[in-house]
Amino acid sequence: MMIDNGEVEKVFPLTAMQQGMLLHSVGDPAAGFYVNQIVFTLRGPLDASRLRDSWQWVADRHPALRTAFVWEGTDEPLQVVRTSVPVPWTELDWRAVSHEEREQELSGLLEDDRSRPFELARAPLVRMVLVRLTDEDWWLVLTFHHLLLDGWSVQLVVDDAFTRYRRADADGTEEAAPGPPHWEYVAWLHGQDPAAAERHWREHLAGFREPTPLSVGHPAARGEPGFGEITDVLPDELRARLEDLAKRRHLTLGTVVHGAWALLLSRYSGQRDVVFGSVVSTRPPQVPDVERMVGLLSATLPIRVRVDESAPLLQWLATLQKDLAAGRRYDYSPLAQVQRWSDVPGGTALFDSIVAYENYPVRTGWLGADEDLRVTGVRAHERPHYPVTLVVAGTDDLEVRLHHDRRRLSDPAAERLLGHLRTLLTGIADGLADDQDRPVGGLRHLTSAEGDRLLRDWADGGEPDLLGPTVPELLDEQARRRPDALAVICGEQRLTYRQFDVRINRLAHHLRAAGVGPDVPVAVCLERSVELLVALLAVVKAGGCYVPLDPEYPEARIASLIADTGVRLVLTGGTAADRLPRAGAARVMRLEAEAEEIGRAPATPPEPGVSSDNLLYIICTSGSTGRPKGVMTTHRGVLNHLGWMQRTFPIGPGDRIAQRTSVGFDASVWEVFWPFLTGAALVVPDTDAKDPERLAQVMDEHKVTVVSYVPSLLNTVLADPRRRLGHHLRLVLIAGEALPAGLVNAFREVCHAEAANVYGPTETSVSCVIWPVPDRSDVTRVPIGRPLTGTRGYVLDPELRPVPAGVPGELYVGGSGVARGYLARPGMTAERFVPDPFGTGGGRLYRTGDLVRWMPDGCLEFVGRADHQVKVRGFRIELGEIEAVLSGHPAVRDVVVTTQDQEDTSSRRLVAYVLPARGAEPVPVSELRDHLAARLPDYMVPAVFVWLDALPLTANGKVDRAMLPAPDGVRPELAQEFVPPRDPAEKTLGAIWADVLGVDRVGALDNFFELGGDSILSIMVVSRAAQEGLRITPRQFFDKQTVRELAAVAEPMTRPIGVRHARKGSAADARDLPLTPVQHWFFEQGLTRPGHWNQGWLFALDADADCARIAGHLRDVVAALGDRHEALRLRFDRSGPHGRWHAEARAVDRAATDESVTLVDVAESDDWDAALGAALAAAAEFDLGRPPLLRVLVIDGGRPDRRRLALLAHHLVIDGVSWRVLLEDLHTAFRQAATGAPVRLPSATTPISAWARALRELAHAPETEADLDFWLSQTSADPAGPEPDLPQPPEHAREEDTARTTVGLDVEQTRLLLREVPRAYRTHIDDVLLTALTRALTRSTASNHVSLWLEGHGREQHLVDGADLSRTLGWFTSIAPVTLSLPPGDDPGTALKAVKEQLRAVPHHGLSYGLLRYLHSAHASTLAARPAPRVGFNYLGQFDTAIAGDHTEPGAHDGPALRLRRAPESPPPAFHPENARPHLLDIDAITIDGHLDITFSYSTAHYSDQAVERLAEETIAGLRELISHCTRPEAGGYTPSDFPESGLDQDRLDTLLTALTEDR
């Protein structure tokens, strides 16, 4: 970043407050955040030039006014103070502007001025405008960035300016010295010890996990754009009362203001534990003369207030004041750091609202009362970035300003909020004056007018208007009026009203004879049929109330419902009768068995004998204790509901209603009764009508005009173009779940029938609130509507106070529809059915548990649930009931059930978190499902089960549902495994993030805030990125929070701002190092020539390469590599106990590193191949006691095509991953050395010595010892594999008897293998290679399984806290025995899935075998005695990019590249011929130059060439077959490891997936 050319006086860091302001200012410059304006109204004669000089003098006097802010090109943002800057000054003459137009002109001037963002890197960040209104009236506009000044400092600066203006003529008058500069305060801040602050804030904020919500008027991001500002000036009398009363009660006015805001937040959010920010002046007395310092000396601190509504007001305020004082002792704490100390997740704001109580007086008398020129008025404007900022200014009156983001708080809502604050402040004044013991809950915040509107105008649906006196009377009336009209259609059956009524009447008489009368419950358990309808209505006509039992319920649930409801009679028949308990107190009446007797009963209606207050039905809903609750509903409630429906959506003889809801749910009530009470016909679809397509056919066939849908089912219908709604519909009722706006719009695109969103718990007689759905497809919000006639709906807080419009509260329903209560559950009835505090006596309200809010038009909007009762697929469920039943399983100790929204399907599923019983292992999930399915309906069986070791708890010991892991066991933000950066921009950003955040590594898909980042650290990343040539903005950081997303929008800069210097690694000694498992394995081989066991590369150099120059530069490179990487300083000897091998790391001098680089001149040789081979052989053997165990040969063959570079390293210090790091560092260092610059390599990660010591401890860890049984199982039998096919093979194999054969894939097949094949079965390349190899090996044996030594990278750094091996050189390889079995048959996909699952079962990727085999004192000998496989397998990975030479560390010096390509000759010999081979047969695969090579190296003393070549060809053929199979469209599938929590094996998973596919 360029800064202006003025001379610099001082450069110093920002305070934490300034860093936060800087972030928001540069993130969105056009928003004008923290651009402050003050307008002074002046009257009298004014000398404009003199006033301008006064302000210039002030800028010269105070460094803060000459300060700029830079952040690009620096490791952290800095303040730069210039020695002098001219203050921008503009003069306007508005004397010709009319008085009426001046305010409008001023508003435009201020808006234009705010819209011109300051260039923060160019001082001054202040400008002045002087407007002349008349000859003696003026406006002076001061615009400045809040980064410079706090409110206190503004007073000092303005005072200085007007004092200077007043004294300008007084020659020789001494000016007081300016206050101390701002950097003295910053220095004091940086010297504070954060330990005590951390303890305070951690304790203060413990258990608080999400910001207190304050979103009123409309949901986030749907309101008008921009910020609004509302001002309320409280009367001087109220301010005086508050100040006087506060003083007398030993309180400050600031405490009162903070208390009122806390109370308002609590009332608005419904939370009793609230947090908001408080802007405080931080002028520590330890800084001399700090009162006169000009700068930004303020901080924003979190204020946590626990609102105890029962606490006495004075006591509560006194406690708050004490807490405020405690926080002030740590006001130096950076807010970003405080947030990290809290439990609020990274990337989430700690609070959404702040209070700025300005307790210093705003002066207007700067020029003195006796001056001709006077300041007669001051007004201020500012733009904070928080969604809601309350500023209480200490003017003569108490001025309250509310700055609000209109997306969170609409202008009308903001005005209401300020009105509520005024009401609360008035109530506090009254309370402190009259009744100090008044409880906090006694303070009201609503005005009287609001109370009337909320409790009467909107809440009351009007007087009840029942459809009729009772249901039986209305049924009889319809039978009399239209006896021949069609009443019921059910399959092939058609019944007229006369036929239907006769059947009902006969059964009703029969039931009367059986003792059924008013309020007598009768259970009905029948399949969907005419008989079911007859039975329900007969119970009602007999005067009883029906209790529906769905035959599809589990038998245990049916039995419990019968027992809980206490019914003495159960009507049943057909197959439903088989679902009933065999014994019990209730009489079972089989209708077909008593048909003859029923047929003899009278056909005339029985005498009614009931009133509207008698029970109509008892429907059982889910209960939190595990027992369902029987809701007792009266005739009055249902007839009130149907009366409103009939008046609003009238139906009659021409209508046909589909009866598609189970009678066990109250939505069936209107379906059954509404048509029969109004003369319409009821259509009962067959059982197949659960399918939406079949239902549409039935509705078309029978011309159905009215139907109901649950939103999730409607969504399913509309999502499939083959599915459709009925053609004859004229009314669609949508109920049972929240109705999304998108679903309404999709519905309206295909259907223009009348429709309604129907809301109502069972306890309110079907529904209590309804919203007619408009006939348009641009709906953005879907309310639940207004209360029905005869219904009252109140939105109340926990203290039963009405909440303001727009604020969520619990819905309480009163009126005719409220049920009588819960059958035989007086305690629960009293809890949920409460006295109506707003009625005329005797009335009750039902607590729905639903959170709703009033919309501006008086409609109710659903927000969510207040308890743990939910709706899934339209069914209301008490999660506690599922928990209670699941807890009854002997393997379960505790359980929590939650819901998870499925974004892709707009649906919701149940998730159960289960703790196993003490001493028990988790049982298969299928067992838990079966346990629940036998006792609960299918919709109450969770879709997902997650086993946990412990449930997360809140500070007060309750289950913290917010902290339960996502169902896949991994936090959703980090659901993906580590994904390495893929291109230079991602690598650059990943390296910067890791450095700034202090983390081990950063993946391309990792979230910055989840890694511990915050807004301040993001500025540092922006700066560091600029240094590396990438331009990003802070705003982009919040929109693109992963490396990959940010890299995609980063713009390359033509010139990086600077160079980031990597820290130089230490060359400290590390003596007496423990050997790693693989080093133990190596020395256990007892090799004759252990110094020759290498890995190496042979590269071709450019034709014009200067070999001597390259060798010289490489000596500098190798010296730097040895200094950076501990592995290149390792030495090995037999100085350990009993002559055992011993390792240590020691500094290597320059002579030794220079000696490792050799320039070999074979230009004169006639035999190039022989000369090259001799040079490589001469360098092949290392002295293990003389590091570095690395050799570099620059070979000049005298011709352009004979220039080579050989790299050899002993395997003890190198592995496949290490080569990538080494080659990358070699390229980077060579570029630097070639330009003459010092070689600076990226920082090394965890050294090999620290890893070795950590492994020694890890070997005895419980998680390692737990793997012993697995490794014993892998070595339990003789190793399967290819038997030697040569006669009399020797016991051991030697390297001199080794032969090799190589097969491979071309570039396209390799691309498919690496990119396309993994998608089919979610495999790794190792899975595919080993499947092909296993299939080939088993063809040569009689067994279906093989044993082999499987090599892995061994860098399981997650097992050791703090380890980072991403850039560590060394031999980390894990070698472990693995047995792989193939399933019967020859299907390649089945084989691949089987091998994949077996490899996923290998614990710790094989590392724990080496730990137990070589480092564990007790188990090493046991594993050493087990049979060993004959075959070894290793996939070395992809080496294309590592060789290419394109690797440059971000910020590295440009320079001549070391361009390398693979040489055509053989690489350096890896092993000495006299050494023993570790395995009879080794298979090594590598991807290089874009194609895969598989090399089979084998002992020719044991295997014939033909046998190995046949194995190689079968392997590569099998690999091609797998590639072909996996790239077919029909190939693919899941395996159990893709769903680790499911508990399914492959067969059950396949069955499940097949069923899902068929359903789809």
Disulfide bonds with the S-S distance in Angstrom:
none
